[in-house]
Amino acid sequence: MIKFLLTILSLYSCTCLAAESLQQHPSPYLRLHANDAVHWRVWDQTVLEQARQQNKLIFISIGYFSCHWCHVMRDESFTDAEVAEYLNRDFISVKVDRELNPALDHYLMDFTQKTRGYGGWPLNVFVTPDGYPLLGLVYLPKKELLSLLKKLQQGWLEDRDELFLMALKAFEFSKKQNGQRMEMPSVDDLQQYLLDVVQQFADELQGGIGNQSQTKFPRPALLLALLELYQQQKPEWLKEFLLLTLDQMATRGLHDAIGGGFFRYTIDPDWNTPHFEKMLYTNAGLARVYSRAYEVFGRVQYLLVAEETVDFMLREMRLPNGGFASALSAHDSKGVEGGSYLWQRDEISQVLSSAQWHRLGQVAQLLDVEGQLLPAAQLVGSDWKDVRQRL
C-alpha cells in the first residue's frame, strides 16, 4: 500500500529538480517566496524520501501569484522568524504553484474539501512521511498557525502511530467515496434539484447566490446552466432572478466599468466592493454568459457587456507569445491590494467636467473621510464610456 501511495504521489510531482533554487524557478509565484524566512523545497520525489529518513511531517503550501490570501499569509507568517523556526526545524516545507501542479492541487484540495467541508487558497496540507494527507486547511492567521504547528509536532513526537492511523483512515474514506457507484438520477431529476437549490439560496434582493452576510461570486457555469433551463421551462421566478443578477453584476463593483472586465468576486453581498483580482476563467465564462443572455432575453446591453469583456481579455490579458495570462493580481507593484484601481480625488477631478461629476451621483460620498480613495469600478453612470476613454 505504501509503495502504491508513493507511486501515486510521484505522478503529481513537478518536473522541476529539487536542487533548483526558487530564485531560478520559472514560476513567478515560487520566485516570490525565494526570500521567505521559511526554507521552502520544490515538490518532487526526494521530499518523501527526506521525510521518511528524518521522520518528519511534510507541510505542503499551494497557491498562485494573483491569490490575495496567499500574499497575506506570506506577509504574516512565511516571512516571520518565529513561524519559520518551527517549520524549518520540525517540518519539511514545500511550496507549490497550483498552475504548474494542477494534479497535486486537485488531489489535496479534494482531500481538504471532504474532510473540512470547504477549500480554497492558500491550500495548506500536512502529509505523513508515507504520503498520506493528515490535515488540510486554508488561510490561518499567524497566531493560529503557530498554535497548530506546536500541537501537531507534539502529537507527532508523542503519538505518531495515532496520527498515522488517522491519516490512513481519512485516505481510505476518501478513496471509498471516490470509488462508490451510485444510481444515476434522470436528467429531469437533476435539473429540478438544481432549480430547487437555486431557489432556496437565491438572493432575491441583490441577485446571486448567498445570504446577506456573504461574499458574492459570479458563478458563470451555474448562470449558463440556468439560462438553458429558463429557455426550456420559462419559470417566471428564474427570469426575475437571472435579470436581477446579470444587471447587478454588470452595473456594480464586480464589473470594472473603466478598465474593463470583471473582478473575481465582491467582499460584500451587494456587489459593491470588489476583491481586486481578475481571473481569465471568470471573464471568459462571463463573456459567454452575457452573450447567451442576449440571445435568451434580447437585451442589447448584455451583448455590449460580452463584447467589452472579450475586448478586455484581448487587450489586457493576451501575452506577446499568443497565450493568455491566467490572472491579474489584486496587488500593485508596491504590494497594495487594489492599488492599481484606486484613485485620488484630484486625479478624478482633473478628468471629469463639473457636469459629469454631478451626474455620476454624489461621488464625494464614496470617498473616505479625508477624500483620498475611490474604487474606480464604482464610477458608473450614463456617460461612463466617455469617462473611461478620458481616464
C-alpha positions in Angstrom: 0.0 0.0 0.0 2.8 2.5 0.9 4.6 1.8 -2.3 1.4 2.3 -4.2 0.7 5.6 -2.5 4.3 6.9 -3.2 3.8 6.0 -6.8 0.5 7.9 -6.9 2.0 10.9 -5.3 5.0 10.9 -7.6 2.6 11.2 -10.5 1.7 14.6 -9.1 5.3 15.8 -9.0 6.6 18.9 -10.7 9.2 18.2 -13.4 11.5 20.7 -11.7 14.5 19.4 -9.9 14.6 19.8 -6.2 18.1 21.2 -6.3 16.8 24.2 -8.4 16.6 27.3 -6.2 13.4 29.2 -6.0 15.2 32.3 -7.3 15.7 30.5 -10.6 12.3 28.8 -10.8 10.2 29.6 -13.9 7.1 30.2 -11.7 6.8 33.9 -10.5 4.8 32.6 -7.5 7.7 30.4 -6.3 10.2 33.2 -7.0 8.0 35.4 -4.8 8.8 33.0 -1.9 12.5 32.7 -2.6 13.5 35.1 0.2 10.9 33.9 2.8 12.2 33.0 6.3 10.7 29.5 5.7 13.2 27.2 3.9 10.9 26.1 1.1 11.5 23.0 -1.1 10.1 22.4 -4.5 7.9 19.3 -4.9 9.4 16.1 -6.1 10.1 12.5 -5.0 13.1 13.5 -2.9 10.7 15.3 -0.5 9.1 12.0 0.5 12.5 10.3 0.8 13.8 13.1 3.1 10.6 13.0 5.2 11.0 9.2 5.8 14.7 9.5 6.6 14.1 12.3 9.1 10.7 11.1 10.2 9.1 14.5 9.8 5.7 15.6 8.6 5.6 17.4 5.3 3.9 20.8 5.1 2.7 21.5 1.5 1.5 25.0 0.8 -0.2 25.6 -2.5 -1.1 28.9 -4.0 -0.8 31.1 -7.1 0.7 34.5 -7.9 -2.5 36.6 -8.0 -4.0 35.0 -4.9 -4.7 37.7 -2.3 -4.8 35.5 0.8 -1.6 33.7 -0.4 0.1 37.1 -0.2 -1.4 37.8 3.2 -0.3 34.5 4.7 3.2 35.1 3.3 3.5 38.5 4.8 2.1 37.4 8.2 3.6 34.0 8.6 6.1 32.8 6.0 8.4 35.8 6.3 8.1 35.7 10.1 11.1 34.4 12.1 9.0 32.6 14.8 6.9 30.7 12.3 9.9 29.8 10.2 11.7 28.5 13.3 9.0 25.8 13.8 8.6 25.0 10.1 12.3 24.8 9.4 13.1 22.7 12.5 10.2 20.3 12.8 8.7 20.0 9.2 9.7 19.7 5.6 8.1 22.7 3.9 7.2 22.5 0.3 5.8 25.5 -1.8 3.7 24.6 -4.9 2.3 26.7 -7.7 -1.1 25.3 -8.4 -1.0 26.4 -12.0 2.1 24.2 -12.6 0.9 21.3 -10.4 -2.8 21.1 -11.1 -3.0 17.4 -10.4 -1.4 17.7 -6.9 -3.6 20.7 -6.2 -6.7 18.7 -7.2 -5.7 15.7 -5.1 -5.0 17.7 -1.9 -8.0 20.0 -2.5 -10.3 17.0 -2.8 -9.0 15.7 0.5 -9.4 19.0 2.2 -12.9 19.6 0.9 -14.0 16.1 2.0 -12.5 16.4 5.5 -13.3 20.0 6.3 -16.3 20.7 4.0 -14.6 23.6 2.2 -11.5 24.5 0.4 -9.6 27.5 -1.1 -6.1 29.0 -1.4 -3.6 29.1 0.0 -4.2 25.4 0.4 -2.0 24.1 3.3 -1.9 20.3 3.9 0.2 18.3 6.3 1.3 14.9 4.9 2.9 12.0 6.7 6.3 10.6 5.6 4.4 7.8 3.9 2.4 10.1 1.7 -0.9 10.2 3.5 -2.6 13.6 3.8 -3.2 14.2 7.5 -4.8 17.7 7.8 -5.8 20.2 5.3 -6.6 23.9 5.9 -6.7 27.2 4.1 -5.5 30.6 5.3 -4.7 30.9 9.0 -3.6 34.0 10.9 -0.1 33.7 12.4 -1.2 33.1 16.0 -3.5 30.2 15.0 -0.8 28.7 12.7 1.8 28.8 15.4 -0.6 27.0 17.8 -1.4 24.4 15.2 2.3 23.8 14.4 3.1 23.3 18.1 0.2 20.8 18.7 1.0 18.8 15.5 4.6 18.5 16.4 3.9 17.5 19.9 1.4 14.9 18.7 3.8 13.6 16.2 6.5 13.1 18.8 4.2 11.6 21.5 1.8 9.5 19.5 2.7 9.4 15.8 1.1 6.0 15.4 -2.3 7.6 16.3 -1.8 10.4 13.8 -0.7 7.9 11.1 -3.8 5.9 11.7 -6.0 9.0 11.4 -4.3 9.8 8.1 -4.8 6.3 6.8 -8.5 6.3 7.8 -9.0 9.6 6.1 -7.4 8.3 2.9 -9.4 5.2 2.9 -12.6 7.2 3.5 -11.8 9.5 0.6 -10.9 6.5 -1.6 -14.1 4.8 -0.8 -16.2 7.8 -1.6 -14.4 8.2 -4.9 -15.0 4.6 -5.7 -18.6 4.3 -4.8 -21.1 3.6 -7.6 -24.3 5.4 -7.2 -27.5 5.0 -9.2 -27.7 7.9 -11.7 -30.7 10.1 -11.4 -32.5 11.2 -14.5 -31.7 14.4 -16.3 -35.1 15.8 -15.3 -34.5 15.0 -11.7 -31.1 16.7 -11.8 -32.5 19.8 -13.4 -35.3 20.0 -10.9 -32.9 19.5 -8.0 -30.7 22.3 -9.3 -33.7 24.7 -9.6 -34.8 23.8 -6.1 -31.4 24.5 -4.6 -31.0 27.8 -6.5 -34.5 28.9 -5.5 -33.6 28.1 -1.9 -30.4 30.1 -1.8 -31.1 32.8 -4.3 -30.7 36.4 -3.0 -33.9 37.9 -4.1 -32.8 41.5 -3.2 -29.3 41.7 -4.8 -29.1 38.7 -7.1 -26.6 35.9 -7.0 -26.3 33.0 -4.5 -25.9 33.5 -0.8 -27.4 35.4 2.1 -26.8 39.0 3.2 -23.6 38.2 5.2 -21.6 36.5 2.5 -19.3 37.5 -0.3 -20.6 37.2 -3.9 -19.1 35.2 -6.7 -20.4 35.4 -10.3 -20.6 31.6 -10.9 -20.5 31.6 -14.8 -21.1 27.9 -15.2 -24.2 28.0 -13.0 -25.6 31.0 -14.8 -25.1 29.3 -18.2 -27.0 26.3 -16.9 -29.8 28.4 -15.5 -30.1 30.3 -18.8 -30.6 27.0 -20.6 -33.1 25.8 -18.1 -35.1 29.0 -18.3 -35.2 28.8 -22.1 -36.6 25.2 -21.7 -39.1 25.7 -18.9 -39.7 29.5 -18.7 -40.3 29.8 -14.9 -41.1 33.4 -14.1 -39.1 33.4 -10.8 -36.0 32.2 -12.7 -36.3 35.0 -15.2 -36.5 37.6 -12.5 -33.5 36.1 -10.7 -31.4 36.0 -13.8 -32.2 39.5 -14.9 -31.5 40.9 -11.4 -28.2 39.0 -11.1 -27.0 40.0 -14.6 -27.9 43.6 -14.1 -26.3 43.8 -10.6 -23.0 42.2 -11.8 -22.7 44.4 -14.8 -23.5 47.8 -13.1 -21.9 47.4 -9.7 -18.4 46.9 -8.3 -17.9 43.4 -9.7 -17.6 45.0 -13.2 -14.7 47.4 -13.8 -16.5 50.0 -15.8 -13.3 51.9 -16.6 -10.6 49.3 -17.0 -12.9 46.6 -18.4 -13.6 43.0 -17.3 -14.9 41.5 -14.1 -13.2 41.0 -10.8 -13.2 37.6 -9.2 -15.8 38.4 -6.5 -17.0 41.1 -4.2 -16.4 41.1 -0.4 -19.9 42.2 0.3 -23.3 40.7 -0.7 -24.4 43.9 -2.6 -21.8 43.5 -5.4 -20.3 46.9 -4.4 -16.7 46.3 -3.2 -14.6 44.0 -5.3 -11.7 41.8 -4.4 -9.3 43.4 -7.0 -8.3 40.2 -8.7 -9.2 39.4 -12.3 -9.2 35.8 -13.5 -9.1 34.7 -17.1 -11.6 31.9 -16.5 -14.1 34.3 -14.8 -14.0 36.8 -17.7 -14.2 34.1 -20.4 -17.1 32.5 -18.6 -19.0 35.8 -18.1 -18.4 36.7 -21.7 -20.3 33.5 -22.6 -22.9 34.2 -20.0 -23.8 37.7 -21.3 -23.7 36.6 -24.9 -26.1 33.8 -24.1 -28.3 36.2 -22.0 -28.6 38.5 -25.1 -29.8 35.5 -27.1 -32.3 34.5 -24.4 -33.6 37.9 -23.4 -32.8 40.1 -26.4 -31.3 42.8 -24.3 -28.6 44.7 -26.3 -26.8 45.8 -23.1 -25.9 42.2 -22.4 -24.3 41.9 -25.8 -22.3 45.1 -25.2 -21.1 43.7 -21.8 -20.0 40.4 -23.6 -18.1 42.3 -26.3 -16.5 44.6 -23.8 -15.3 41.7 -21.7 -13.8 40.0 -24.8 -12.0 43.2 -25.7 -10.7 43.5 -22.2 -9.2 39.9 -22.3 -7.6 40.6 -25.7 -6.2 43.9 -24.6 -5.1 43.3 -21.0 -4.5 39.5 -20.7 -3.1 38.4 -24.0 0.6 37.7 -23.9 3.2 38.5 -26.6 3.6 34.8 -27.4 -0.1 34.5 -28.2 -1.2 32.9 -24.9 -3.2 34.5 -22.1 -2.3 35.4 -18.5 -4.4 33.3 -16.1 -5.0 36.2 -13.8 -4.2 39.8 -12.9 -3.1 40.3 -9.4 -5.1 42.2 -6.8 -1.8 43.8 -5.6 0.1 46.6 -7.4 3.9 46.8 -7.6 4.0 48.2 -4.1 2.0 45.3 -2.7 -1.1 47.4 -2.1 -4.4 45.4 -2.6 -6.4 47.3 -5.2 -3.6 49.9 -5.6 -4.0 49.8 -9.4 -7.7 50.6 -9.2 -7.9 53.3 -6.5 -7.9 57.0 -7.5 -7.0 60.1 -5.6 -9.7 62.8 -5.6 -7.6 65.3 -7.5 -6.9 62.7 -10.2 -10.7 62.2 -10.8 -11.4 66.0 -10.8 -8.8 66.5 -13.5 -10.6 64.3 -16.0 -14.3 65.0 -15.2 -16.2 68.1 -16.0 -18.4 69.6 -13.3 -21.5 68.3 -15.1 -20.1 64.8 -15.2 -19.1 65.0 -11.6 -22.6 65.9 -10.6 -24.2 63.3 -12.9 -22.1 60.4 -11.7 -24.0 60.6 -8.5 -22.6 62.2 -5.4 -19.2 60.8 -5.9 -17.9 62.6 -2.9 -19.9 60.3 -0.7 -17.9 57.3 -2.0 -14.6 58.8 -0.7 -13.2 58.1 2.7 -13.2 60.7 5.4 -10.2 62.6 4.1 -11.3 62.3 0.5 -8.5 60.1 -0.5 -9.5 56.8 -2.2 -12.3 55.8 -4.6 -12.7 52.4 -6.3 -12.7 53.2 -10.0 -15.2 50.4 -10.5 -17.9 52.5 -8.8 -17.6 55.3 -11.3 -20.7 54.3 -13.2 -23.3 56.4 -14.9 -25.0 57.2 -18.2 -21.8 58.5 -19.7 -19.3 56.1 -18.1 -17.8 55.2 -21.6 -16.8 58.8 -22.2 -15.3 58.9 -18.7 -13.4 55.6 -19.3 -11.9 57.0 -22.6 -10.7 60.2 -20.9 -9.2 58.2 -18.0 
